[in-house]
Amino acid sequence: MDANLHIRLSKELKDLFQQIAKKNNKDTSSLVRDWISGYVAEHQKSDEDLASDLYLAGYHLQQAFGGREKVNKEFAQRLQEHSLTNQKEFTDQIISTYLDLNLTIPSIISKTSKGFAFSQMFLLGLLGDKPSGKL
């Protein structure tokens, strides 16, 4: 059985959302349903799935640098230090790097602030080998 979800937003935002969706041949309800489905799926992931996705994100950033040998060692060392002492700073450094490289920031990056193990998985991907399986 379907159910409705009522949300409050400004008229200007609603109108702009509808205009942009129409211009892109998208249905606003479908867009909201897709976002909700993706959000639920991401937040229902197991720690193992999150770790795997973080490794993959780190590896993709490594590739954006041009490969493992092109990753700045001082940058990696700074990240390692932050992963031990300040998870928020670790995440902020990663986000800044994506912005500096003009890359889209994967939503999984927010999980690096969840704890040492998650930031370490990102670092392993940044410095490690090509992951087996999904890319």
Salt bridges, closest charged atoms under 4 A:
ASP15 OD2 - LYS11 NZ 2.71
ASP47 OD1 - LYS114 NZ 3.46
ASP53 OD2 - LYS45 NZ 2.30
ASP53 OD1 - LYS134 NZ 2.70
ASP92 OD2 - LYS88 NZ 2.83
ASP129 OD1 - ARG68 NH2 2.61
